[in-house]
Amino acid sequence: MAWTPRSAEILRAVAAYQLAQEALAADFAARWAEVLATVEAREVASSLDELSTQYAATVRESAAASRVLSIAFYRLVRALETGRVIGGPGYRPGASLGSLWADFNKATGKRTGSGPSTPLPVDTRNPFPAEDLAREARRAEESFRREVADRVARHERERAGRGSAALDDAELVAWEKEFLESLKSGSAGAGGMLVQDGGRDMIHNALQNDPGAIGYYRKTDASPCYFCALMASRGAVYKSKRTAAFGAHPHCHCQAVPIFSRRYQLPAENGKYARLWRDFGGGSLADWRTYYKGQAGRSKPKRPAE
């Protein structure tokens, strides 16, 4: 008897996975904010070396958790869709839907599902790429330079141009506070992207290496930007050399969801964005952005008058 994809369970796993990856980015942002909170605005420039080390270490730790989560998710979705389990890191002999759900629940920290303990047929090929720590370190270094070191350099030049303003000057205090908030937001968004890229890259590379995978679709967060909504509206993207990359941006929580059968089911949100795109009727990306923002505004509940 042919295996029937367990669509409802897959969609539950997809929703839990997206939220868990979002939580990892939020946890990174919170821990990085604690680091920045220990440094005064005037001390940031002299603390860059130490901050760079802490930034890279925090990214590395959270990205490792993102990779573990992505492997558990990939293996579970593959089994739910095909009835077969894939080998590689984290595989245990005699794996069943029950044990795969248990691994996924542990990785997310929430009990999303369970299953029978009957061992599944095994595809022993390992599609998951090895960690590239050197590449990860380079990306963290570049992110820190762009979002922290360069911002600090600009801030120091602006401070020099202000002259010798008093430390208790209200305008100066507000300016320094704004600088620190901008620094925190920019570096947290870029670092959070790197954290989730740990899992996104793992899944996207596994898709290319797994003969059983046919493509992916984009799962967005609750309020995606116009670009992410457009990408999600495409539905399934079947694998090829042209689809060997998954575009994300700072503060983006979109995830690549692998598909292994033509009988996959998309989340309702993807269908909503596809309808919006059809109703849009065509135009430039800027036109779509304006149209999408207008539609998104209509769907939001009105705030009480202040």
Secondary structure by P-SEA (a helix, b strand, c coil): cccccaaaaaaaaaaaaaaaaaaaaaaaaaaaaaaaaaccccccccaaaaaaaaaaaaaaaaaaaaaaaaaaaaaaaaaaacccccccccccccccaaaaaaaaaaaacccccccccccccccccccccccaaaaaaaaaaaaaaaccaaaaaaaaaaaaaacccccccaaaaaaaaaaaaaaaaaaaaaaaaaaaaaaaaaaaaaaaacccccbbbbbbcccccaaaaaaaacccccccccccbbbbcccccbbbbbbccccccccaaaaaaaaaaaaaccccaaaaaaaaaaaaaaaccccccc
